[in-house]
């Protein structure tokens, strides 16, 4: 597994654990968009995009954004 997918897996694990602690499925409030270009070329610098759904509470946005920043910087 390359660095990109390791980071993506780490982010998913953090979201899962945080959701379990808060008893709220945070994954229902956003979508991770995979980059269009091949990630093999520059796997260290590649970041997927994250899109929040309209009905996403501000508290969930803040929490997910913090986890995102922890993993992807």
Secondary structure, DSSP 8 states (H G I E B T S, - for coil): --HHHHHHHHHHHHHHHHHHHHTS-GGGGEEEE--SS-SSTTTTT---EEEE-TT--HHHHHHHHHHHHHHH-
